[in-house]
Amino acid sequence: MEHDALDAGEARYELVISVDARRSGQYSDAEKPRMRERIYRVLETAFAQAGVGRDAVHMEDRGDGVLVSVPGRIAVTRLLGLWMVEVHENLREENRSLLVPLGLRVAMHVGPVRHDSRGISGRAVDLTCRLADSAVARQLLDRERADLVLAVSDSLYVDVVSAGGKFIEPARFSAARLALKEGEVSAWFHLPGRPAPDIGPTDPEEPSAPEGPSTPVGGPPAAPVGGPEAALAAMDAALAARAAAAAGRRVDDSDGGGDSDGDDGDGADRYRAQGDLSVHRNNVYQQPVHIGRVTGDSHRKD
């Protein structure tokens, strides 16, 4: 992309787009080149379909994704609307032939961007990348079994999305509060072709969960902080609590003279006693009765 000036100190307000592949760490070295080819094919075809020339945008390779900046002369609504529609359709077409579908997290934000000979930088770039990598974006993509999730900054939603436009439906976006490294921010999330997503409870943003074979979907939770000893202690505590819950309440008198009852959850009563034990429930007595043994010189009363 040609620029009038490559002065890193001169910032330009541009649309920044961050695109990340879902669980890229689970692709083998042989699979990653094909995954990258699909991402570029989806994005570049969408640019052509939206009437945005490839030489009009700046694109940087990120290994498992792409970082894009679009100059202000190109309407943001075209990227939010038509371009996103084409990205979604192209991605669905790619996934029809894949056993494991390619999932993309796309984030957008408009802000000051600085260009130099190596690429782009600035807080606008940082925020856009954080949104694409956020826990909400990750979990929505997995939980909803979606091909694509779009995250936009709060300012972009207020300034552009909320007004609507061709292929832009603000009612299909849901807001979420994110705790990022730089502080808390608001963002809006959208699943193309679906109603506004339900933003349920999410994992903390920091530290973000790694993507890779060590954290498969639905896999076991991470071990507690503190190493193997802490993990074993936590496991012992959990097993003890489970055993106590299964056994129900039991009271043991140290002198051996008491008795108690409890419920272990299966509806059956459990008793521990020393000596005689009698249980009376739901009885109707028509005249006085005596329950128990007569000891010593005590006399039985009618």
C-alpha positions in Angstrom: 0.0 0.0 0.0 1.4 3.4 -1.0 1.4 6.2 1.5 2.1 9.9 1.1 4.4 9.7 4.1 5.9 6.8 6.1 6.7 9.0 9.1 6.0 6.8 12.2 5.2 9.9 14.1 2.2 10.8 11.8 -1.0 9.0 12.8 -3.9 8.6 10.4 -7.4 7.6 11.4 -8.1 4.2 9.7 -10.2 1.2 10.1 -8.2 -1.6 11.7 -9.3 -5.2 11.2 -7.8 -8.2 13.1 -8.5 -11.7 11.8 -7.5 -14.8 13.9 -8.1 -18.5 13.3 -9.8 -20.6 15.9 -7.5 -23.0 17.8 -4.6 -22.5 15.4 -2.2 -24.3 17.7 -4.0 -27.6 17.0 -3.1 -27.5 13.4 0.0 -29.6 12.5 2.9 -28.1 10.6 1.6 -29.8 7.4 -1.9 -28.4 7.9 -1.0 -24.8 8.7 0.0 -23.7 5.2 -3.4 -24.9 3.9 -5.2 -23.2 6.8 -3.4 -19.9 5.9 -4.3 -20.3 2.2 -7.9 -20.6 3.1 -7.8 -17.5 5.3 -6.3 -15.4 2.5 -8.6 -16.8 -0.1 -11.6 -15.9 2.1 -10.5 -12.4 2.8 -9.1 -11.4 -0.6 -12.1 -12.8 -2.4 -14.4 -10.8 -0.1 -12.4 -7.6 -0.8 -12.9 -8.1 -4.6 -16.6 -8.9 -4.1 -17.1 -5.7 -2.0 -15.4 -3.6 -4.6 -12.3 -2.8 -2.5 -9.1 -3.1 -4.4 -6.4 -5.3 -2.9 -3.8 -2.5 -3.3 -6.1 -0.1 -1.4 -5.6 -1.8 1.9 -2.6 -2.7 4.1 -2.3 -6.4 5.1 0.2 -7.9 7.5 0.6 -11.7 8.0 0.3 -12.9 11.6 1.0 -16.6 11.1 -2.5 -17.7 12.2 -4.3 -14.6 11.0 -4.1 -11.3 9.2 -3.9 -7.7 10.4 -5.5 -5.1 8.0 -5.8 -1.4 7.9 -8.2 0.4 5.6 -7.8 4.2 4.7 -10.5 6.6 5.5 -11.4 7.2 1.8 -13.1 3.7 1.9 -16.4 3.8 3.7 -16.4 1.8 7.0 -20.0 0.7 6.3 -18.8 -1.2 3.3 -16.4 -3.3 5.4 -18.9 -3.7 8.2 -21.7 -4.6 5.8 -21.0 -6.1 2.4 -17.4 -7.2 3.1 -18.5 -9.1 6.3 -21.3 -10.8 4.4 -18.9 -12.0 1.7 -16.3 -13.1 4.3 -19.0 -15.2 6.0 -20.3 -16.8 2.8 -16.8 -17.5 1.5 -15.9 -19.1 4.8 -19.0 -21.3 4.8 -18.1 -22.4 1.2 -14.6 -23.3 2.4 -15.9 -25.3 5.3 -18.3 -27.5 3.3 -15.3 -29.7 2.3 -13.6 -29.7 5.7 -14.1 -32.3 8.5 -12.8 -29.7 11.0 -14.3 -26.3 10.0 -12.2 -23.2 9.9 -13.4 -20.7 12.5 -12.5 -17.0 12.3 -12.6 -14.3 15.0 -12.8 -10.8 13.3 -12.5 -7.5 15.2 -12.8 -3.9 14.0 -12.0 -0.5 15.4 -11.3 3.0 14.0 -8.5 5.0 15.5 -5.1 6.6 14.9 -2.7 4.3 13.1 1.0 4.9 12.5 2.7 3.3 9.4 6.4 2.6 9.0 8.3 0.4 6.6 7.6 -2.7 8.8 3.8 -2.3 9.3 1.4 -0.5 11.5 1.2 0.3 15.2 -0.7 2.3 17.8 -3.3 1.8 20.5 -6.0 1.3 17.9 -4.1 -1.7 16.6 -3.6 -3.1 20.1 -7.3 -2.7 21.0 -8.4 -4.4 17.8 -6.2 -7.4 18.4 -7.3 -7.7 22.0 -11.0 -7.8 20.9 -10.3 -10.5 18.4 -8.4 -12.5 21.0 -10.9 -11.9 23.9 -12.5 -14.6 25.9 -16.0 -13.6 24.8 -15.1 -13.9 21.1 -13.4 -17.3 21.7 -16.2 -18.7 23.8 -19.0 -17.5 21.5 -17.3 -19.1 18.5 -17.1 -22.5 20.4 -20.4 -22.4 22.3 -22.5 -21.4 19.3 -20.6 -23.7 16.9 -20.3 -20.7 14.6 -18.0 -20.2 11.6 -17.4 -16.5 12.4 -17.7 -14.0 15.2 -17.4 -10.3 14.7 -16.3 -8.0 17.6 -16.4 -4.2 17.3 -15.3 -1.5 19.7 -17.8 0.5 21.6 -17.0 3.7 19.7 -17.4 2.0 16.3 -20.7 0.6 17.4 -21.9 4.0 18.6 -20.6 6.0 15.6 -21.4 3.5 12.7 -23.2 0.3 13.6 -26.0 1.9 15.7 -27.1 3.9 12.6 -27.5 0.7 10.6 -27.1 0.5 6.9 -26.9 -2.1 4.1 -26.2 -5.5 5.7 -25.7 -3.8 9.1 -28.3 -4.7 11.7 -27.5 -3.1 15.1 -30.2 -5.2 16.9 -28.1 -8.3 16.2 -25.2 -7.1 18.3 -24.7 -7.7 22.0 -22.6 -5.7 24.4 -20.1 -7.1 26.8 -17.6 -5.6 29.3 -14.1 -6.9 28.9 -11.2 -6.7 31.4 -8.1 -6.3 29.1 -4.5 -5.6 30.1 -5.0 -1.9 29.4 -8.1 -1.8 31.5 -11.9 -2.4 31.2 -13.5 -1.7 27.8 -16.9 -2.2 26.3 -17.3 -4.1 23.0 -20.1 -5.5 20.8 -20.3 -9.0 19.4 -22.2 -10.3 16.4 -22.6 -13.8 14.8 -23.4 -13.2 11.1 -26.8 -14.6 10.0 -28.0 -15.1 13.6 -29.9 -13.1 16.3 -28.0 -11.1 18.9 -25.9 -13.6 20.8 -26.5 -14.3 24.5 -23.3 -13.1 26.3 -23.3 -15.5 29.2 -20.6 -15.9 31.9 -17.1 -15.9 30.5 -13.7 -16.8 31.7 -11.4 -14.0 32.8 -9.5 -12.2 30.1 -6.2 -12.3 31.8 -4.3 -14.5 31.6 -5.9 -15.7 28.3 -6.2 -19.4 27.9 -3.7 -20.8 25.4 -4.9 -22.5 22.2 -3.3 -25.8 21.5 -3.4 -29.5 22.0 -3.0 -29.1 25.7 -6.4 -27.4 26.0 -8.9 -29.3 23.8 -12.5 -28.3 23.6 -14.3 -29.8 26.6 -11.0 -31.0 28.1 -10.1 -31.2 31.8 -9.7 -28.0 33.8 -6.2 -26.8 34.4 -4.4 -27.9 37.6 -4.6 -25.5 40.6 -1.7 -23.1 41.0 1.0 -24.5 43.3 2.3 -27.6 41.4 1.5 -31.3 41.8 1.3 -31.2 45.6 -1.5 -28.5 45.5 -3.3 -30.5 42.8 -3.2 -33.7 45.0 -4.4 -31.8 48.0 -7.3 -30.3 46.1 -8.2 -33.7 44.8 -8.1 -35.3 48.3 -10.3 -32.5 49.6 -12.8 -32.9 46.8 -13.0 -36.7 47.4 -13.5 -36.2 51.1 -16.3 -33.7 50.5 -18.0 -36.0 48.1 -17.7 -39.0 50.5 -19.2 -36.8 53.3 -22.1 -35.7 51.2 -22.8 -39.3 50.1 -22.8 -40.6 53.7 -25.2 -37.9 55.0 -25.3 -36.6 58.5 -24.1 -39.0 61.2 -23.6 -38.2 64.9 -21.3 -40.5 67.0 -21.6 -40.1 70.8 -18.2 -40.6 72.4 -19.7 -42.4 75.4 -21.5 -44.8 73.2 -24.9 -44.0 74.7 -26.4 -41.8 72.0 -28.2 -42.5 68.8 -28.9 -40.4 65.7 -30.5 -40.5 62.4 -29.7 -39.0 59.0 -30.5 -39.2 55.3 -27.9 -40.2 52.7 -29.9 -38.9 49.8 -31.5 -42.2 48.7 -34.6 -41.8 51.0 -33.4 -44.6 53.4 -32.9 -43.8 57.1 -29.5 -44.7 58.8 -29.1 -45.3 62.5 -26.1 -46.0 64.7 -26.8 -46.9 68.3 -25.5 -49.1 71.1 -28.1 -51.0 73.2 -31.7 -51.2 72.3 -33.2 -49.1 69.5 -36.8 -48.7 68.6 -38.3 -46.4 65.9 -41.8 -45.1 66.0 -43.3 -43.0 63.3 -46.8 -42.1 62.3 -48.4 -44.2 65.1 -51.7 -43.5 66.7 -52.0 -44.7 70.3 -55.6 -45.1 71.7 -54.4 -45.3 75.4 -51.3 -44.6 77.4 -48.3 -46.7 76.4 -44.8 -47.2 77.8 -41.8 -47.5 75.5 -38.5 -48.7 76.8 -37.1 -51.1 79.4 -37.9 -51.1 83.2 -34.7 -51.1 85.1 -33.9 -51.3 88.8 -36.8 -50.8 91.2 -38.8 -48.7 88.7 -42.4 -49.7 88.4 -44.3 -49.9 85.1 -47.1 -47.4 84.7 -50.1 -48.0 82.6 
